[in-house]
Amino acid sequence: MGCWNIKELPCSPSILKKVPNCKFCKARRFQYEPPNFCCSKGSVKLVSHQLPSKLKSLYLGVTDESNHFRTYVRTYNNMFAFTSLGVKYNKELATITQGVYTFKVQGQMYHFINNLILSNNEARNLQLYFYDNEDDIVNKMAFSENLNRSVIAKLIDILKVNPYSMFLKSLRGIPNLSNFYIALKCDSALDQRTYNLPSVSEVAAIWVDDDSNNAISSPHIRIYTHCDSSQLVRYHYGCYDPLQYPLLFPYGENGWHCGIQKIVEKRSSSRNHSSHNQEQLPSVSNWCPIDGLLNIEEEILQKGIRKKNNVSCREYYCYKLQIRDNEDNETLHSGRLFQQYSVDEFIKVETQRLDFLLFNQDLFRLEVLAGLRDLLRQGERDTSKIGIKTFLPASFTGGPRDMRRRYMDAIALVQHFGKPDIFLTMTCNPSWPEIEDLLLPTDEVQNRPDLISRTFKAKVEELKSDIVKKGIFGKVVAFMYTIEFQKRGLPHAHFLIILADEYKLLTPEAYDKVICAEIPNLDTNHYLHSLVIKHMMHGPCRSLNPKSPCMIKTGHCEFKYPTSYAPETCKGKNSYPIYRRQDTGNFFKVRTQYLDNSWVVPYNPYLLSKFNCHINVEICSDVKVVKYIYKYICKGHDKIAFHVHSNDSDIEIDEIRDYRSARWVSPPEAMWRLFAFPISEMNPSVYHLQLHLKEQQYVSFKTTASLNSVLNNPTTAKTMLTEFFSMNATSAVTNELSLLYKEFPQYVVWSTSDRMWTRRIQGNVIGRIVTCHPTEGERYYLRLLLMNIRGPKSYEDLRTVDGRCCSTFREAAGKRGLLTCDNNLIECMSEATNYQMPYSLRRLFTTLLVLF
């Protein structure tokens, strides 16, 4: 039936279980969502905002006028917005006439306030509200033949209640306005837990430009009648949302700003880590000589100032974008404007996180311990002048170090458990009934990225349960998955699964129990037949469709379809499986063409029948294929590729700026991250074990701390490696176990706050010593010894051979026979072949020839 533990195939798709609404905020919950998902167990409570009835009818009506408004809602909103929008988006995807409309953004989104007085003959943004001839305004706004004059007139009438609109119109009668500047308050003094409708006096004021006694004390945005440049509206201003989205906030309600209070101060950490994340320590690119630099970054983040009694930016929008039966939330039904809004708010959240890292890099520094001691001897006392201070840490989700770490962790699983047996890709089906049942008649599925993300997250959890808990493929000893987003934004998950030895897929007969690559018989299995035709047929491409996406790069199908027929499943070249595809002579209509078994994407009948979506299942054949699969799925967020070349070695590389400018964000991904869903998971988790020579570990310290206080802190010199030595010397238990360094985490747990190892009670992890290039000399030989010597009690103990302490780690490695017959070089190359690409392997081989 397609799986080891399945007796019969489902005859209909599985539906997610209904779960009770949140007992605190009444938000609708999906299966597998935790109780603190929407409102942090009642600690976040915000007042809902309402729309005028006329605006509601435009969003939810079924008239021609309403349909027209929803089609061009972004254009109408941007026309009436008080701020101009600076953004680079994919115009090919954001077309109304071709394909599925998708608002996909590259880099940052900026909101600008323009001058009040026209610099040319065309009024725009807040200038529209200042000029008194409304007919003239309408004429100026009707710059496109696609827009409807009656809709424009209706929106003008609706926005008469907007406090920003009222204030700007009130300026018309003020003489000598150029002698003043206008101050828009960044956030009104309103408690968003109970009330959030500002008045004109609460959003703006007029101040004489040269009268310092009248200067407004609260944060504000200055609007000038004439100015050489536009004023930037910062993401942390409360007026950020109402100024840019007047058709979502016609009453001028504030969005998120600093200082919104929670109902109850939570004493537990606001960071909701899994046990996997609690135990993981970040690491830098694994062949960098300063691996220790980022192993202590978690300590830096813990030292950062966090006000846990305030509502975070992510918590705010997660709360606001919930479905509640007891209140209307027209923002979710604002069509293409909701796509823009969701992307904008996620970029706001991520900008806040990046700014936090940037801010803390200025507060904290990193330096080698021995270097600090040398500086103290030279008379240096000021820590603000010491240390590395600019990097994007591996703890930042989606950053290059984060993705490099995930890739290396995946390879560590392969080295420990062997190659994966199954590679599985699951893609969201926007027609799932769980999504369609919650759509209003006026909704389009691509405009509800919240439903897409939440439903797919639940389906991924259900799939994981089938694989790991139910063991449909057999007993799983290790797995990982990564979430990615297609060009049009639909999420898909890549799973890699390693089975226990007794369930390994080693024969064609075993392949057939898991994978099928044929169209089922229409008469005997009509349901599965319909799913294969709908979800699992490739293309068509080649001569049937030369413009297919799989042919854009080379002119040939990059997936090599249509494939050759095969009467039986067998092993092909390099043990790659050739699945059974019989030439039955039966063709079926698929997307205007007639296709047969040669176009079928391999699938598992049980999973396809249950999940009703594209779910490709493949057998992994050898380590080379596994390496490229891992490299593909761990490549990180969708981003533009670029390189900067310069002969000036003094130019500082700004990793945060580069990340911001390179990323692409689509609405489903934005909602996925706003809801704090993980983009990857791995089990068992991997410990990143520090590697450093004596007193060469990196130490974090505050710029305001004295050098004496840093060096006199008893925890300063403690690292994973030094405490590994210490525990071997003092603990009878670990001394009896006589463990290798990489085996240590299987029995003990590292505490970042206490800087010590403690006995492990539960959990399954594996250790990974950060890799080291042979050109790093003694550090490379230190790693070689740690990989082979059990239970060392100190650096000196590692260098001691037959009772004599060698002067170097290389000498000790030689006397222990680790350098005999070039075995260490072979081991170095063998380890590198598991994760390095061919170019890097060639460079490593050349390096070894030169050095040895």
Buried (B, 14 or more C-beta within 10 A) or exposed (E): EBBBEBEEBBEEBEEBEEBEBBEBBBBBBBBBBEBBBBBBBBBBBBBEBBBBEEBBBBBBBEEEBBEBBBBBBBBBBBBBBBBBBEBEBBEEBBEEEEEBBBBBBBBBBBBBBBBBBEEEEEBBBBBBBBBEEEEEBBEBBBEEEEBBEEBBEBBBEBBEEBBBBBBBBBBEEEEEBEEBBBBBBBBBEBEBBEEBBBEBEBBBBBBEEEEEEEEBEEBBBBBBBEBEEBBBBBBBBBBBBBBBBBBBBBBBBBBBBBEBBBBEEBEEEBEEEEBBBBBBBBBBBBBBBBBBBBBBBBBBBEBEEBEBBBBBBBBBBBBBBBBBEEBBBBBBBBBBBBBBBBBBBBBBBBBBBBBBBBEBBEBBBBBBBBBBEEBBEEEEEEBEEBBEBEBBBBBBBBBBBBBBBBBBBBBBBBBBBBBBBBBBBBBBBBEBEBBEEBBEEBBBBBBBBBBBBBBBBBBBBBBBEBBBEEBBBBEBBBBBBBBBBBBBBBBBBBBBBBBBEEBBBEEBEBBBBBBBBBBBEEEEBEBBBEBBBBBBBBBBBBEBBEEBEBBEEEEEBEEEBBBEEBEEBEBEEEEEBBBBBBEEEEEBEBEEBEBBBBBBBBBBBBBBBBBBBBBBBBBBBEBEBBBEBBBEBBBBBBBEEEEEEEEEEEEEEBBBBBBBBBBBBBBBBBBBBBBBBBBBBBBBBBBBBBBBBBBBBBBBBBBEBBBEEBBEBEEBBBBBBBBBBBBBBEBEEBBEBEBBBBEBBBBBBBEBEEBBBEEBEEBEBBBBBBBBBBBBBEBBBBBBBBBBBEBBBBBEBBBBBEEEEBEEBBBBBBBBEBBEEEEBBEBBBEBBBBBBEEEEBEEBBEBBEEEE
